[in-house]
Amino acid sequence: QFDAPSKVVVSAGIDGSVKAWKLQIAAIDAVGSPVQAHNGWSRAMYFDTTSEYVGSCGDDGHVKAWKLEGHDLIDLGTAINAHPDGARGVMVSGKEGLVFSCGDDGVIKAWNMQDWKITPASCNSDAHNSAIFSLQYDAKKQLLLSSSMDGGIKVWQVNPKTAELKLSAESADSDRCPILTMKYSPKAEVAFSAGIDGSIRAWKVEAQRLLQTQKNEPESPIGEDVASAQIPADNSSSSQGSTDTFASVTSAAESLKSRAAGMLPSTSVSDAASHVKTKASELLPSQTGETLASVADAAESLKSRAAGMLPSTSVSDAASHV
């Protein structure tokens, strides 16, 4: 995240570190000393440029608060195991001394920053039915937005004194698609969400209402690629037919890898998709019952691997198409 007045960029990486960078003309130079913020990946961070407070969270489930002093990040405190399954999002409001966090447990928590530590303020244990990847905060209107892999976007009214959240609006069930990230413009009162179907949607945030105003879909939706994979039932197909079948199975496997890219962990499904491609190559130049069975087994393996992942349904359905 970039602070224009000070020209300082704060970043978080998969090595668990949080770093500050000084942006200069035609160059960006590391300043200060990297801090080991988390064990494992640092999943998200937020820089409140008005107060120069920073929040970070990671796969270790911890939520941390920092103060930017010059070019150095000063540790203000840590909420240990705030989200035991992994923390995904964090927002900071320095003016109110609040930190908001979310995670794979579908819970939103609020924390007070005071006396060089952060302490629990409130907890919404049933905020969403799946992992929450994004939080956005409108400090002026005291509205907190959350988006989740359950496909829902919710708007919460924040009580600045108690940090309690009251549900103000949410997206309709008919508009839902698992959401990986979301950004909100308080000035325009519009939120933008990006989902696993490749779409970007715009939402108008009004009092007690959340309306979808626009949906931009990819030119080649993943679902269409997967659905095109068809394996002939008989063994009398021509070599050209086998080539077409191999191409369609390869396309479906690539679609599975694309879906896996936004999930945790992605490698297992990606490797399984590559296995499907390898098995599909055996369809050339002939197709035998044994080969078809091996491809079917590979697809079943994908379904089994998907069962322990978020979301399991999309990869499982795609494997069924294969």
Buried (B, 14 or more C-beta within 10 A) or exposed (E): EEBEEBEBBBBBBEEBBBBBBBBEEEEEEEBBEBBEBBEBBBBBBBBBBEBBBBBBBBBBBBBBBBBBEEBEBEEBBBBEEBBEBBBBBBBBBBEBBBBBBBBBBBBBBBBBBEEEEBEEBBBBEEBBEBBBBBBBBBBEBBBBBBBBBBBBBBBBBBBEEEBBBEEBBBBEEEBBBBBBBBEBEBEEBBBBBBBBBBBBBBBBBEEEEBEBEEBEEEEEBBBEBBBBBEBBEEEEBEEEEBBBBBEBBBBBBBBBBBBBEBBBEBEBBBBBBBBBBEBBEBBEEEBEEEBBEBBBEBBBBBBEBBEEBBBBEBBBBBBEBB
